[in-house]
Amino acid sequence: MYTESLPIEEPAQSPAFNQLLNQYRANLHLFDRPQAKFKPEEILNLLTCRDQIQVFMAERTVLSCQQLLQLADLDCYLKKYEVLIATHLDLAAWQQLMNPPQTSWWWFLKAPEPRHWWNEYDWLFNTGTLIVLTISASLITDTATRLFSGGIDLGSTLVISGQSLLALLAGGGALTQAGRKAYERILGRLRINKRYWQEASFTFALILVLCLLGIHSALPGFAETANVNGVVHYQNGKLDSARKDFNRAIALKPDFPEAHFNLARVYEDLQQMEEAKAEYQLVVTQKELVDCNAANAKHCDDLMIWLQAHNNLAELDILDEEYGEAAPLLQAGLRKLEQQEKMETPETKQLQYNLLKNLGWARLNQEFFSEAETYLQKAARMEPQAPDSFCMLAKLSEAKGEKQKALPDWKKCLTKAQQNPMMLETQPEVNQWAALAQERLATVEQ
């Protein structure tokens, strides 16, 4: 059904409001004069006139459209001179006196602060802040990965929490709006000139990254501590705890020969021979230790560990019947040991014995009998109380078909093994050779 729309009646114009508008318009004419002739009381009259208009509008519910449009045009004209008003009248003082509501926007006009030439470089400091924060995030990630590699503990958690808190303070102030406002409030309370806020942000981010670099550079020290803890756990038979400690030490300091060596020994005790060989291999291939020579061998602190790794890895290769892999390792270890300027210590003497004995063992299994006999005889002379070199000399004689010549060595093998029960319990190959020696001697007696 069609119905005609009823016309909307235009509200009648209020003469009183028109009078206020005319007064407002007249007061705005002051901006037509040169700025030097502005007087604060004239601007104040303008603003109070606008207050009267607002009060009138609050009391009257309806105004004509034409009057509202005129008011909007006059307000736009007023806003054009925001800078002049804020410059010639202390609005902050009048705000405290008049206490106007926030809706009275004409009392809250602000003049933009003059831009100093120094602020032209703000983009440079902002870019620097972002770059430094990116570096900080990378350092925190790397440090957290290393610290938590061996498991989560209180010390690691506190370190990472402290770093993360610093990063949140710096990153929140630079990258988020809420953080920026809070950060600006802090700078304001510190009475730092707004002109230097970007520089302050960059400085704080730089201090943050320097702190993180300090923590990161301290990781090798944490690695030393973790390695010491691992040794204590290993000596107390806590192999799982020792493994975690050595893994953490390696994560904190990847080129840590002693930790790799200790972890390999743990894997040996756990009968995880492939993992043990892999750790020994990492020690053997340490470039700094490979490059140690006779001139600077005394400065290679981990050289003895490097040599022991050669011996232990070669021994595992022999047990896996990989004699061709074992022999070069043992020969390299002996050559490097000779560069030690013949340092006669119990440690080097025992290591040299092991290298000679194992090299003779490898050559024996390769059936290079003459070379094997040379190394085994040297080993027997170095450690006359050790049974394994005599056991292998006896096997060597039998391999050459000299069974009668093997009997004295079999007797020494059995006697010295019985005098060292710990070796029988911890070294399966010696236990086997002692049993074989007992069988050979029993056969001769029968």
C-alpha atoms as one frame of an Amber mdcrd trajectory, in Angstrom:
protein
   0.000   0.000   0.000   1.402   3.394  -0.991   1.574   6.174   1.577   2.962
   9.653   1.126   5.951  10.583   3.368   5.234  13.374   5.757   7.517  16.431
   5.545   9.969  16.912   8.441   9.598  20.294  10.013  12.812  22.303  10.341
  13.263  23.519  13.946  12.972  27.238  14.297  16.246  29.083  14.650  17.023
  30.392  18.095  17.795  34.138  18.057  19.894  33.734  21.203  22.012  31.041
  19.568  22.390  33.187  16.448  23.647  35.958  18.668  26.242  33.629  20.201
  27.312  32.483  16.741  27.744  36.058  15.604  29.831  36.818  18.658  31.935
  33.683  18.015  32.415  34.770  14.385  33.410  38.270  15.430  35.981  36.946
  17.893  37.508  34.759  15.169  38.260  37.880  13.128  41.221  38.513  15.394
  43.159  36.006  13.295  42.875  38.365  10.357  45.353  40.668  12.068  49.154
  40.127  12.174  50.357  37.726  14.867  52.319  40.427  16.656  49.062  42.171
  17.641  47.460  39.141  19.307  46.547  39.662  22.948  46.010  36.762  25.404
  42.733  38.297  26.634  41.321  38.279  23.098  42.073  34.581  22.713  40.604
  33.960  26.158  37.402  35.781  25.147  37.214  33.558  22.060  37.487  30.363
  24.099  34.987  31.468  26.754  32.575  32.427  23.956  32.891  28.854  22.693
  32.140  27.714  26.247  28.871  29.707  26.209  27.858  28.073  22.943  28.494
  24.649  24.463  26.421  25.501  27.548  23.579  26.719  25.370  23.674  23.512
  23.321  23.532  21.453  26.509  20.423  23.331  27.664  18.629  23.246  24.309
  17.851  19.838  22.908  17.116  20.896  19.325  18.909  23.348  17.037  18.342
  24.039  13.372  20.524  22.343  10.804  21.666  25.675   9.465  22.887  26.762
  12.888  24.748  23.485  13.425  26.440  23.812  10.023  27.508  27.366  10.822
  28.973  26.190  14.147  30.872  23.376  12.435  32.392  25.840   9.929  33.423
  28.226  12.688  35.022  25.345  14.679  37.016  24.276  11.627  38.225  27.846
  11.248  39.258  27.868  14.913  41.245  24.627  14.580  43.230  26.117  11.692
  44.821  28.481  14.201  45.593  25.854  16.835  49.302  26.672  16.772  48.736
  30.404  17.214  46.351  29.905  20.118  48.634  27.461  21.913  51.594  29.745
  21.325  50.025  32.982  22.610  48.084  31.538  25.561  49.289  29.255  28.346
  46.517  26.716  27.947  47.982  24.361  30.557  47.615  27.036  33.236  44.054
  27.807  32.192  43.201  24.100  32.183  44.173  23.906  35.856  42.151  27.010
  36.624  39.026  26.254  34.583  39.154  22.452  34.875  37.250  21.998  31.606
  35.915  18.559  30.566  37.705  16.619  27.852  34.821  17.355  25.473  35.829
  21.045  25.532  38.530  20.390  23.002  39.318  24.109  22.421  40.993  24.241
  25.835  43.312  21.344  24.887  44.798  22.704  21.692  48.523  21.987  21.416
  51.297  23.555  19.457  53.685  21.022  17.906  57.117  21.037  19.455  59.798
  22.537  17.248  61.741  19.816  15.506  65.390  19.899  16.382  67.987  19.058
  13.759  69.099  16.192  15.971  65.710  14.492  15.540  66.443  14.031  11.850
  68.555  11.041  12.926  65.792   9.343  14.938  65.283   6.800  12.154  68.901
   5.769  12.503  68.573   5.092  16.235  65.256   3.278  15.735  66.860   1.033
  13.131  69.807   0.406  15.430  67.449  -0.496  18.269  65.671  -3.100  16.126
  68.989  -4.593  14.982  70.304  -4.808  18.535  67.065  -6.390  19.759  67.298
  -8.983  16.974  70.837  -9.841  18.079  69.605 -10.061  21.674  66.838 -12.491
  20.688  69.397 -14.688  18.899  71.682 -14.697  21.939  68.816 -15.594  24.275
  67.718 -18.438  21.981  71.250 -19.829  21.684  71.896 -19.561  25.420  68.578
 -21.209  26.302  69.204 -24.071  23.868  72.612 -24.734  25.392  71.572 -24.432
  29.022  68.511 -26.657  28.657  70.254 -29.294  26.526  71.165 -31.396  29.559
  67.824 -30.892  31.283  66.094 -28.105  33.179  67.487 -27.016  36.519  67.137
 -23.998  38.810  70.311 -22.229  37.709  69.507 -22.480  33.996  65.936 -21.342
  34.592  67.040 -18.270  36.538  69.559 -17.253  33.867  67.052 -17.560  31.024
  64.297 -15.865  33.026  66.542 -12.890  33.742  67.512 -12.551  30.090  63.909
 -12.848  28.945  62.769 -10.187  31.411  65.370  -7.735  30.121  64.384  -8.524
  26.539  60.701  -7.952  27.320  61.461  -4.574  28.866  63.502  -3.455  25.883
  61.394  -5.127  23.206  58.088  -4.090  24.714  59.199  -0.483  24.881  60.390
  -0.481  21.292  57.921  -2.717  19.502  54.492  -2.535  21.179  52.188   0.419
  21.753  51.461  -0.417  25.387  55.136  -0.950  26.061  55.965   2.300  24.305
  53.552   4.289  26.506  54.878   2.718  29.694  58.420   3.262  28.514  57.715
   6.916  27.724  56.252   7.409  31.203  59.451   6.010  32.688  61.583   8.315
  30.545  59.412  11.248  31.559  59.888  10.460  35.239  63.622  10.241  34.651
  63.367  13.752  33.175  64.963  12.752  29.911  64.265  15.293  27.194  61.795
  13.958  24.655  64.259  14.886  21.955  66.539  12.062  23.142  63.994   9.274
  23.694  65.073   7.335  20.597  68.674   7.588  21.725  67.675   6.381  25.194
  65.895   3.358  23.674  68.956   2.512  21.617  71.218   2.888  24.653  69.036
   0.591  26.762  68.943  -2.027  23.965  72.731  -1.757  23.648  73.175  -2.282
  27.394  70.889  -5.312  27.105  72.907  -6.918  24.326  76.159  -6.245  26.221
  74.716  -8.026  29.277  73.643 -10.931  27.081  77.082 -11.084  25.484  78.589
 -11.226  28.959  76.341 -14.146  29.891  77.086 -15.845  26.576  80.833 -15.455
  27.069  80.465 -17.052  30.510  79.009 -20.259  29.027  82.449 -21.977  28.786
  82.812 -21.426  32.532  79.428 -23.062  33.077  80.655 -25.907  30.860  83.676
 -26.451  33.111  81.382 -26.653  36.129  79.059 -29.128  34.394  82.042 -31.285
  33.434  83.322 -31.335  37.031  79.858 -32.335  38.255  79.795 -35.098  35.652
  83.137 -36.455  36.835  81.851 -36.578  40.425  78.708 -38.413  39.321  80.784
 -40.811  37.210  83.088 -41.619  40.114  80.028 -42.311  42.282  78.575 -44.666
  39.682  75.704 -42.350  38.669  76.134 -42.879  34.963  72.858 -41.309  33.838
  73.514 -38.097  35.788  77.076 -38.046  34.495  75.839 -38.411  30.915  73.472
 -35.449  31.325  76.235 -33.303  32.837  78.700 -34.105  30.051  76.055 -33.457
  27.381  75.312 -30.076  28.948  79.031 -29.237  29.092  79.360 -30.066  25.387
  76.291 -27.981  24.519  77.729 -25.001  26.395  81.183 -25.499  24.885  81.108
 -27.683  21.753  84.910 -27.813  21.357  85.454 -29.331  24.804  87.707 -32.399
  24.373  87.611 -33.451  28.020  83.796 -33.506  28.117  83.638 -35.505  24.865
  86.211 -37.958  26.267  84.352 -38.337  29.558  81.049 -38.859  27.749  82.668
 -41.565  25.616  83.764 -43.403  28.769  80.209 -43.233  30.105  78.920 -44.715
  26.850  81.500 -47.502  27.134  80.274 -48.353  30.616  76.704 -48.321  29.293
  77.789 -50.715  26.506  76.826 -48.136  23.850  79.964 -48.652  21.809  78.931
 -46.803  18.655  78.115 -43.668  20.653  81.434 -44.021  22.505  83.367 -44.296
  19.235  81.603 -41.204  17.896  82.626 -39.150  20.948  86.225 -40.392  20.800
  86.275 -39.478  17.110  85.248 -35.911  17.946  88.236 -35.642  20.272  90.636
 -37.177  17.760  89.621 -34.698  15.042  90.075 -31.560  17.212  92.081 -29.327
  14.875  93.855 -27.409  17.656  95.158 -30.665  19.106  96.069 -32.141  15.734
  98.217 -29.071  15.058 100.125 -29.370  18.353 103.777 -30.130  17.627 107.039
 -30.512  19.496 107.513 -26.749  19.740 104.218 -25.961  21.409 103.078 -29.316
  22.815 103.446 -28.045  26.375 100.800 -25.399  25.648  98.228 -27.923  24.411
  96.376 -28.503  27.666  94.167 -31.283  26.305  96.900 -33.166  24.445  96.912
 -36.101  26.869  93.157 -36.464  26.474  93.649 -36.379  22.695  96.224 -39.196
  22.951  94.050 -41.258  25.281  91.170 -40.860  22.856  93.393 -42.293  20.100
  94.168 -45.291  22.264  90.589 -45.927  23.430  89.106 -45.498  19.957  91.702
 -47.845  18.496  90.947 -50.432  21.198  87.242 -50.324  20.326  88.158 -50.719
  16.646  90.247 -53.782  17.501  87.336 -55.315  19.409  85.192 -54.676  16.299
  87.933 -56.361  14.204  88.631 -53.113  12.376  92.396 -53.487  12.606  93.118
 -51.287   9.627  91.339 -48.391  11.371  93.064 -48.978  14.701  96.707 -49.157
  13.597  96.964 -45.603  12.121  95.380 -44.133  15.248  97.898 -45.867  17.486
 100.839 -44.886  15.297  99.707 -41.248  15.291  99.391 -41.353  19.074 102.907
 -42.752  19.502 104.390 -40.122  17.181 102.672 -37.318  19.049 103.769 -38.749
  22.387 107.391 -38.733  21.252 107.061 -34.967  20.715 106.449 -34.546  24.434
 110.203 -34.172  24.957 110.257 -37.505  26.793 108.254 -36.275  29.793 108.529
 -39.228  32.151 105.366 -39.202  34.229 103.287 -42.172  35.351 100.477 -40.956
  33.096 102.584 -40.729  29.944 104.303 -44.031  30.734 100.979 -45.850  31.112
  99.665 -44.231  27.947 102.734 -45.240  25.967 102.382 -48.801  27.229  98.741
 -48.931  26.130  99.569 -47.554  22.696 102.394 -50.079  22.176 100.353 -52.984
  23.490  97.310 -52.148  21.356  99.412 -51.568  18.249 101.039 -54.953  18.790
  97.565 -56.448  19.238  96.354 -54.919  15.981  99.428 -56.106  14.054  99.052
 -59.573  15.574  95.516 -59.848  14.227  96.707 -58.529  10.871  99.349 -61.313
  10.948 102.244 -58.865  10.747 104.096 -60.981  13.268 107.525 -59.340  13.207
 106.139 -55.846  13.791 103.709 -57.142  16.389 106.538 -58.817  18.337 108.557
 -55.587  18.342 105.743 -53.539  19.864 104.707 -56.229  22.354 108.285 -56.728
  23.592 108.614 -52.979  24.139 105.355 -52.977  26.062 106.420 -55.951  28.209
 109.661 -54.211  29.124 107.803 -51.023  30.088 105.224 -52.763  32.304 106.630
 -56.133  33.388 103.761 -56.618  35.868 100.980 -56.216  33.283  99.614 -59.544
  31.971  98.106 -58.545  28.602 101.384 -58.005  26.693 102.632 -61.495  27.759
  99.282 -63.018  26.815  99.565 -61.603  23.317 103.216 -62.659  23.018 102.086
 -66.196  23.809  99.370 -65.988  21.150 101.960 -64.626  18.727 104.247 -67.602
  19.309 101.355 -70.019  18.759 100.369 -68.198  15.585 103.925 -68.723  14.319
 103.725 -72.423  15.229 106.128 -72.096  18.173 103.949 -73.659  20.875 106.852
 -74.573  23.125 108.136 -70.978  23.046 104.670 -69.747  24.005 104.577 -71.641
  27.326 106.724 -69.198  29.413 104.621 -66.294  28.176 101.397 -68.176  28.962
 102.689 -68.759  32.491 103.516 -65.053  32.942 100.140 -64.144  31.489  98.269
 -66.309  34.012 100.424 -65.435  37.014 100.269 -61.684  36.498  96.539 -61.779
  35.742  95.876 -63.659  38.997  97.901 -61.030  40.828  95.623 -58.333  39.418
  92.008 -59.491  40.001  90.650 -56.013  39.198  91.928 -56.341  35.647  90.251
 -59.740  35.327  86.945 -58.183  36.365  87.100 -55.042  34.228  88.843 -56.217
  31.046  87.021 -59.124  29.353  89.833 -59.789  26.890  92.378 -60.226  29.713
  89.965 -62.553  31.496  89.650 -64.600  28.314  93.408 -64.739  27.772  94.000
 -65.824  31.393  91.490 -68.651  30.947  93.230 -69.662  27.710  96.629 -69.578
  29.460  95.292 -71.821  32.223  94.004 -74.276  29.633  97.304 -74.354  27.748
  99.349 -74.897  30.888  96.938 -77.587  32.136  97.294 -79.425  28.811 101.102
 -79.387  29.120 100.971 -80.739  32.667  98.689 -83.547  31.620
